[in-house]
Each structure stands twice: as structure tokens, then as C-alpha cells.
Amino acid sequence: MKDFFDENKTPKDKFFEIVFNANKNLVIDELEDVFKRLAALEILAEECFGDEVDQKINEVVFNKSDEFEEMQNDLYIDIMSKILTKNE
């Protein structure tokens, strides 16, 4: 069995291990929730920034790289925990 709690792996590494090894239906459910939120955020971003959405996203990634990376890790961990909790 894979060691999902290996401290040498990044949250992204662990996320993909879990996604590839967990119950397919649980993963699909969680990814559908992610895309639902992403679609809503895209709509909100377009309403707020219009044609400048991609530029604003790139600014956040570049200018707030530490915060951005931390948020990505938090999202990987959150989704992993939801999948693992439902997979038990």
C-alpha cells in the first residue's frame, strides 16, 4: 500500500496518489465540486474584471506567489481529506 503520509512528498504529490488510488466515484464527486466552484469563480471574476481576468490571475500568481502556493497546498489538502474521509 502507498504511504499517503510520507512527509517528503508535497501536498500535490499526495493528492495525485490519492486521486489515482481512491474510489473512482468519490474522486469524481470531489472533482465535480471543484469544477462547480471554479465555474462560479470564473463567472465572478469575469463580472469583476471583464477581459482582464487572465491578466489579473497572472498578477496574483506572480505578485503573491507565496500566498498563491499556500492556497494551492491548502486546496490539495482539503480535497484529499474529503476523499479520504469518504473512502473509509
N, CA, C and O atoms as a GROMACS GRO file, in nm:
protein
  352
    1MET      N    1   0.084  -0.119   0.000
    1MET     CA    2   0.000   0.000   0.000
    1MET      C    3   0.088   0.125   0.000
    1MET      O    4   0.197   0.126   0.057
    2LYS      N    5   0.040   0.228  -0.064
    2LYS     CA    6   0.114   0.354  -0.073
    2LYS      C    7   0.110   0.426   0.061
    2LYS      O    8   0.012   0.417   0.135
    3ASP      N    9   0.217   0.497   0.090
    3ASP     CA   10   0.224   0.576   0.213
    3ASP      C   11   0.179   0.719   0.183
    3ASP      O   12   0.260   0.801   0.139
    4PHE      N   13   0.052   0.748   0.206
    4PHE     CA   14  -0.004   0.880   0.177
    4PHE      C   15   0.045   0.986   0.275
    4PHE      O   16   0.026   1.105   0.251
    5PHE      N   17   0.108   0.944   0.383
    5PHE     CA   18   0.151   1.038   0.486
    5PHE      C   19   0.302   1.059   0.486
    5PHE      O   20   0.358   1.109   0.583
    6ASP      N   21   0.368   1.021   0.378
    6ASP     CA   22   0.512   1.041   0.362
    6ASP      C   23   0.541   1.191   0.368
    6ASP      O   24   0.492   1.267   0.285
    7GLU      N   25   0.619   1.233   0.466
    7GLU     CA   26   0.646   1.376   0.487
    7GLU      C   27   0.736   1.436   0.381
    7GLU      O   28   0.749   1.558   0.372
    8ASN      N   29   0.800   1.352   0.299
    8ASN     CA   30   0.888   1.403   0.194
    8ASN      C   31   0.811   1.439   0.068
    8ASN      O   32   0.869   1.494  -0.026
    9LYS      N   33   0.684   1.410   0.065
    9LYS     CA   34   0.602   1.440  -0.052
    9LYS      C   35   0.526   1.570  -0.032
    9LYS      O   36   0.487   1.604   0.079
   10THR      N   37   0.507   1.641  -0.141
   10THR     CA   38   0.431   1.766  -0.136
   10THR      C   39   0.282   1.734  -0.129
   10THR      O   40   0.241   1.622  -0.161
   11PRO      N   41   0.201   1.831  -0.088
   11PRO     CA   42   0.056   1.809  -0.091
   11PRO      C   43   0.007   1.770  -0.231
   11PRO      O   44  -0.085   1.690  -0.245
   12LYS      N   45   0.068   1.828  -0.334
   12LYS     CA   46   0.031   1.794  -0.471
   12LYS      C   47   0.062   1.647  -0.501
   12LYS      O   48  -0.021   1.577  -0.559
   13ASP      N   49   0.180   1.600  -0.462
   13ASP     CA   50   0.218   1.459  -0.482
   13ASP      C   51   0.118   1.366  -0.413
   13ASP      O   52   0.070   1.269  -0.471
   14LYS      N   53   0.089   1.398  -0.288
   14LYS     CA   54  -0.003   1.315  -0.210
   14LYS      C   55  -0.143   1.317  -0.271
   14LYS      O   56  -0.211   1.214  -0.277
   15PHE      N   57  -0.186   1.436  -0.316
   15PHE     CA   58  -0.318   1.450  -0.378
   15PHE      C   59  -0.331   1.354  -0.496
   15PHE      O   60  -0.429   1.280  -0.506
   16PHE      N   61  -0.232   1.356  -0.586
   16PHE     CA   62  -0.243   1.272  -0.704
   16PHE      C   63  -0.234   1.123  -0.671
   16PHE      O   64  -0.298   1.041  -0.738
   17GLU      N   65  -0.158   1.087  -0.571
   17GLU     CA   66  -0.157   0.947  -0.527
   17GLU      C   67  -0.295   0.904  -0.481
   17GLU      O   68  -0.344   0.796  -0.516
   18ILE      N   69  -0.357   0.989  -0.403
   18ILE     CA   70  -0.490   0.957  -0.351
   18ILE      C   71  -0.592   0.952  -0.464
   18ILE      O   72  -0.674   0.860  -0.471
   19VAL      N   73  -0.587   1.050  -0.553
   19VAL     CA   74  -0.682   1.053  -0.665
   19VAL      C   75  -0.670   0.927  -0.750
   19VAL      O   76  -0.771   0.872  -0.794
   20PHE      N   77  -0.548   0.880  -0.772
   20PHE     CA   78  -0.529   0.763  -0.857
   20PHE      C   79  -0.556   0.631  -0.785
   20PHE      O   80  -0.566   0.526  -0.850
   21ASN      N   81  -0.569   0.634  -0.652
   21ASN     CA   82  -0.588   0.511  -0.577
   21ASN      C   83  -0.721   0.502  -0.503
   21ASN      O   84  -0.759   0.393  -0.459
   22ALA      N   85  -0.790   0.610  -0.487
   22ALA     CA   86  -0.917   0.610  -0.412
   22ALA      C   87  -1.031   0.561  -0.501
   22ALA      O   88  -1.015   0.542  -0.622
   23ASN      N   89  -1.143   0.541  -0.439
   23ASN     CA   90  -1.263   0.502  -0.510
   23ASN      C   91  -1.295   0.604  -0.619
   23ASN      O   92  -1.306   0.724  -0.592
   24LYS      N   93  -1.310   0.556  -0.740
   24LYS     CA   94  -1.330   0.644  -0.856
   24LYS      C   95  -1.452   0.734  -0.841
   24LYS      O   96  -1.446   0.852  -0.876
   25ASN      N   97  -1.560   0.681  -0.789
   25ASN     CA   98  -1.683   0.761  -0.773
   25ASN      C   99  -1.664   0.874  -0.673
   25ASN      O  100  -1.718   0.984  -0.692
   26LEU      N  101  -1.589   0.849  -0.567
   26LEU     CA  102  -1.562   0.955  -0.468
   26LEU      C  103  -1.477   1.065  -0.529
   26LEU      O  104  -1.500   1.184  -0.506
   27VAL      N  105  -1.378   1.026  -0.607
   27VAL     CA  106  -1.291   1.124  -0.673
   27VAL      C  107  -1.373   1.207  -0.771
   27VAL      O  108  -1.358   1.329  -0.777
   28ILE      N  109  -1.458   1.141  -0.849
   28ILE     CA  110  -1.543   1.213  -0.944
   28ILE      C  111  -1.630   1.314  -0.872
   28ILE      O  112  -1.642   1.428  -0.916
   29ASP      N  113  -1.691   1.274  -0.761
   29ASP     CA  114  -1.777   1.366  -0.684
   29ASP      C  115  -1.699   1.489  -0.639
   29ASP      O  116  -1.748   1.601  -0.651
   30GLU      N  117  -1.579   1.468  -0.586
   30GLU     CA  118  -1.499   1.581  -0.537
   30GLU      C  119  -1.453   1.670  -0.651
   30GLU      O  120  -1.454   1.792  -0.639
   31LEU      N  121  -1.412   1.610  -0.762
   31LEU     CA  122  -1.368   1.691  -0.875
   31LEU      C  123  -1.485   1.768  -0.937
   31LEU      O  124  -1.466   1.880  -0.985
   32GLU      N  125  -1.603   1.710  -0.935
   32GLU     CA  126  -1.720   1.784  -0.981
   32GLU      C  127  -1.745   1.906  -0.893
   32GLU      O  128  -1.780   2.013  -0.943
   33ASP      N  129  -1.727   1.891  -0.762
   33ASP     CA  130  -1.742   2.005  -0.671
   33ASP      C  131  -1.636   2.112  -0.700
   33ASP      O  132  -1.666   2.231  -0.697
   34VAL      N  133  -1.514   2.069  -0.727
   34VAL     CA  134  -1.406   2.164  -0.759
   34VAL      C  135  -1.442   2.242  -0.885
   34VAL      O  136  -1.428   2.364  -0.889
   35PHE      N  137  -1.489   2.173  -0.988
   35PHE     CA  138  -1.523   2.241  -1.113
   35PHE      C  139  -1.646   2.330  -1.098
   35PHE      O  140  -1.657   2.432  -1.165
   36LYS      N  141  -1.738   2.292  -1.011
   36LYS     CA  142  -1.854   2.378  -0.983
   36LYS      C  143  -1.808   2.510  -0.922
   36LYS      O  144  -1.853   2.617  -0.963
   37ARG      N  145  -1.719   2.500  -0.824
   37ARG     CA  146  -1.665   2.622  -0.762
   37ARG      C  147  -1.583   2.703  -0.861
   37ARG      O  148  -1.592   2.826  -0.865
   38LEU      N  149  -1.502   2.635  -0.941
   38LEU     CA  150  -1.419   2.703  -1.039
   38LEU      C  151  -1.505   2.779  -1.140
   38LEU      O  152  -1.475   2.893  -1.175
   39ALA      N  153  -1.612   2.715  -1.186
   39ALA     CA  154  -1.701   2.781  -1.282
   39ALA      C  155  -1.765   2.905  -1.220
   39ALA      O  156  -1.774   3.009  -1.285
   40ALA      N  157  -1.809   2.893  -1.095
   40ALA     CA  158  -1.869   3.009  -1.027
   40ALA      C  159  -1.766   3.120  -1.010
   40ALA      O  160  -1.797   3.238  -1.030
   41LEU      N  161  -1.644   3.084  -0.973
   41LEU     CA  162  -1.539   3.185  -0.956
   41LEU      C  163  -1.501   3.250  -1.089
   41LEU      O  164  -1.471   3.369  -1.093
   42GLU      N  165  -1.503   3.173  -1.196
   42GLU     CA  166  -1.477   3.230  -1.330
   42GLU      C  167  -1.582   3.334  -1.365
   42GLU      O  168  -1.551   3.441  -1.417
   43ILE      N  169  -1.708   3.302  -1.337
   43ILE     CA  170  -1.816   3.397  -1.365
   43ILE      C  171  -1.798   3.524  -1.283
   43ILE      O  172  -1.810   3.635  -1.336
   44LEU      N  173  -1.770   3.507  -1.154
   44LEU     CA  174  -1.748   3.623  -1.068
   44LEU      C  175  -1.630   3.705  -1.114
   44LEU      O  176  -1.636   3.828  -1.115
   45ALA      N  177  -1.522   3.639  -1.152
   45ALA     CA  178  -1.403   3.710  -1.197
   45ALA      C  179  -1.432   3.789  -1.324
   45ALA      O  180  -1.387   3.902  -1.339
   46GLU      N  181  -1.506   3.728  -1.416
   46GLU     CA  182  -1.540   3.798  -1.540
   46GLU      C  183  -1.630   3.918  -1.513
   46GLU      O  184  -1.618   4.022  -1.578
   47GLU      N  185  -1.721   3.902  -1.417
   47GLU     CA  186  -1.808   4.014  -1.380
   47GLU      C  187  -1.727   4.129  -1.320
   47GLU      O  188  -1.757   4.246  -1.345
   48CYS      N  189  -1.625   4.096  -1.244
   48CYS     CA  190  -1.545   4.198  -1.177
   48CYS      C  191  -1.437   4.257  -1.267
   48CYS      O  192  -1.410   4.377  -1.260
   49PHE      N  193  -1.375   4.175  -1.351
   49PHE     CA  194  -1.259   4.220  -1.426
   49PHE      C  195  -1.275   4.218  -1.578
   49PHE      O  196  -1.187   4.263  -1.651
   50GLY      N  197  -1.387   4.167  -1.627
   50GLY     CA  198  -1.411   4.165  -1.771
   50GLY      C  199  -1.302   4.091  -1.846
   50GLY      O  200  -1.266   3.979  -1.812
   51ASP      N  201  -1.250   4.157  -1.950
   51ASP     CA  202  -1.148   4.095  -2.036
   51ASP      C  203  -1.012   4.085  -1.968
   51ASP      O  204  -0.920   4.025  -2.025
   52GLU      N  205  -0.997   4.140  -1.850
   52GLU     CA  206  -0.868   4.140  -1.782
   52GLU      C  207  -0.850   4.024  -1.684
   52GLU      O  208  -0.756   4.024  -1.605
   53VAL      N  209  -0.941   3.925  -1.690
   53VAL     CA  210  -0.935   3.814  -1.594
   53VAL      C  211  -0.800   3.743  -1.598
   53VAL      O  212  -0.738   3.724  -1.494
   54ASP      N  213  -0.755   3.705  -1.716
   54ASP     CA  214  -0.628   3.633  -1.726
   54ASP      C  215  -0.512   3.717  -1.675
   54ASP      O  216  -0.422   3.666  -1.608
   55GLN      N  217  -0.514   3.845  -1.706
   55GLN     CA  218  -0.408   3.935  -1.658
   55GLN      C  219  -0.410   3.942  -1.506
   55GLN      O  220  -0.304   3.936  -1.443
   56LYS      N  221  -0.528   3.953  -1.447
   56LYS     CA  222  -0.539   3.961  -1.301
   56LYS      C  223  -0.492   3.831  -1.236
   56LYS      O  224  -0.426   3.833  -1.133
   57ILE      N  225  -0.528   3.718  -1.297
   57ILE     CA  226  -0.483   3.588  -1.244
   57ILE      C  227  -0.331   3.581  -1.247
   57ILE      O  228  -0.269   3.542  -1.148
   58ASN      N  229  -0.272   3.620  -1.358
   58ASN     CA  230  -0.126   3.617  -1.370
   58ASN      C  231  -0.060   3.710  -1.269
   58ASN      O  232   0.046   3.678  -1.216
   59GLU      N  233  -0.121   3.825  -1.242
   59GLU     CA  234  -0.068   3.917  -1.142
   59GLU      C  235  -0.068   3.854  -1.004
   59GLU      O  236   0.029   3.866  -0.930
   60VAL      N  237  -0.177   3.786  -0.970
   60VAL     CA  238  -0.185   3.719  -0.839
   60VAL      C  239  -0.078   3.612  -0.828
   60VAL      O  240  -0.007   3.603  -0.728
   61VAL      N  241  -0.066   3.529  -0.932
   61VAL     CA  242   0.033   3.421  -0.931
   61VAL      C  243   0.173   3.478  -0.916
   61VAL      O  244   0.255   3.422  -0.842
   62PHE      N  245   0.202   3.588  -0.984
   62PHE     CA  246   0.336   3.647  -0.980
   62PHE      C  247   0.360   3.729  -0.854
   62PHE      O  248   0.462   3.712  -0.787
   63ASN      N  249   0.267   3.818  -0.821
   63ASN     CA  250   0.287   3.913  -0.711
   63ASN      C  251   0.260   3.856  -0.573
   63ASN      O  252   0.311   3.907  -0.473
   64LYS      N  253   0.183   3.751  -0.567
   64LYS     CA  254   0.150   3.690  -0.438
   64LYS      C  255   0.185   3.542  -0.442
   64LYS      O  256   0.106   3.457  -0.399
   65SER      N  257   0.302   3.511  -0.492
   65SER     CA  258   0.340   3.372  -0.517
   65SER      C  259   0.338   3.287  -0.389
   65SER      O  260   0.294   3.172  -0.393
   66ASP      N  261   0.383   3.343  -0.277
   66ASP     CA  262   0.382   3.265  -0.152
   66ASP      C  263   0.238   3.235  -0.108
   66ASP      O  264   0.206   3.122  -0.073
   67GLU      N  265   0.154   3.336  -0.110
   67GLU     CA  266   0.014   3.319  -0.072
   67GLU      C  267  -0.056   3.224  -0.169
   67GLU      O  268  -0.137   3.141  -0.128
   68PHE      N  269  -0.024   3.239  -0.298
   68PHE     CA  270  -0.083   3.154  -0.400
   68PHE      C  271  -0.045   3.008  -0.378
   68PHE      O  272  -0.130   2.919  -0.384
   69GLU      N  273   0.084   2.983  -0.353
   69GLU     CA  274   0.131   2.846  -0.330
   69GLU      C  275   0.067   2.786  -0.204
   69GLU      O  276   0.029   2.669  -0.202
   70GLU      N  277   0.056   2.868  -0.101
   70GLU     CA  278  -0.007   2.821   0.023
   70GLU      C  279  -0.154   2.785  -0.001
   70GLU      O  280  -0.203   2.685   0.051
   71MET      N  281  -0.223   2.867  -0.079
   71MET     CA  282  -0.363   2.839  -0.110
   71MET      C  283  -0.375   2.711  -0.192
   71MET      O  284  -0.465   2.631  -0.167
   72GLN      N  285  -0.287   2.691  -0.289
   72GLN     CA  286  -0.289   2.568  -0.367
   72GLN      C  287  -0.271   2.447  -0.276
   72GLN      O  288  -0.344   2.349  -0.287
   73ASN      N  289  -0.173   2.453  -0.188
   73ASN     CA  290  -0.149   2.342  -0.096
   73ASN      C  291  -0.269   2.318  -0.006
   73ASN      O  292  -0.307   2.203   0.017
   74ASP      N  293  -0.329   2.425   0.043
   74ASP     CA  294  -0.449   2.411   0.127
   74ASP      C  295  -0.562   2.342   0.050
   74ASP      O  296  -0.633   2.259   0.106
   75LEU      N  297  -0.577   2.378  -0.077
   75LEU     CA  298  -0.682   2.315  -0.159
   75LEU      C  299  -0.653   2.168  -0.183
   75LEU      O  300  -0.743   2.085  -0.174
   76TYR      N  301  -0.527   2.134  -0.214
   76TYR     CA  302  -0.492   1.993  -0.231
   76TYR      C  303  -0.524   1.915  -0.103
   76TYR      O  304  -0.582   1.807  -0.110
   77ILE      N  305  -0.486   1.970   0.011
   77ILE     CA  306  -0.507   1.902   0.139
   77ILE      C  307  -0.656   1.889   0.169
   77ILE      O  308  -0.702   1.784   0.214
   78ASP      N  309  -0.732   1.995   0.144
   78ASP     CA  310  -0.876   1.992   0.170
   78ASP      C  311  -0.945   1.885   0.086
   78ASP      O  312  -1.026   1.808   0.137
   79ILE      N  313  -0.914   1.880  -0.041
   79ILE     CA  314  -0.978   1.781  -0.129
   79ILE      C  315  -0.933   1.640  -0.092
   79ILE      O  316  -1.015   1.548  -0.091
   80MET      N  317  -0.804   1.623  -0.060
   80MET     CA  318  -0.756   1.492  -0.015
   80MET      C  319  -0.832   1.445   0.107
   80MET      O  320  -0.875   1.330   0.114
   81SER      N  321  -0.848   1.534   0.203
   81SER     CA  322  -0.916   1.494   0.327
   81SER      C  323  -1.060   1.455   0.301
   81SER      O  324  -1.111   1.361   0.362
   82LYS      N  325  -1.127   1.524   0.211
   82LYS     CA  326  -1.265   1.489   0.178
   82LYS      C  327  -1.272   1.352   0.112
   82LYS      O  328  -1.359   1.271   0.145
   83ILE      N  329  -1.180   1.326   0.021
   83ILE     CA  330  -1.178   1.195  -0.046
   83ILE      C  331  -1.146   1.084   0.053
   83ILE      O  332  -1.213   0.981   0.055
   84LEU      N  333  -1.044   1.106   0.136
   84LEU     CA  334  -1.004   1.003   0.232
   84LEU      C  335  -1.113   0.976   0.335
   84LEU      O  336  -1.137   0.862   0.374
   85THR      N  337  -1.179   1.081   0.379
   85THR     CA  338  -1.286   1.065   0.478
   85THR      C  339  -1.400   0.982   0.421
   85THR      O  340  -1.454   0.895   0.489
   86LYS      N  341  -1.438   1.009   0.298
   86LYS     CA  342  -1.547   0.935   0.235
   86LYS      C  343  -1.504   0.796   0.191
   86LYS      O  344  -1.587   0.708   0.172
   87ASN      N  345  -1.373   0.775   0.173
   87ASN     CA  346  -1.321   0.648   0.123
   87ASN      C  347  -1.314   0.542   0.233
   87ASN      O  348  -1.297   0.423   0.204
   88GLU      N  349  -1.326   0.584   0.358
   88GLU     CA  350  -1.313   0.489   0.470
   88GLU      C  351  -1.432   0.400   0.484
   88GLU      O  352  -1.436   0.316   0.573
   0.00000   0.00000   0.00000
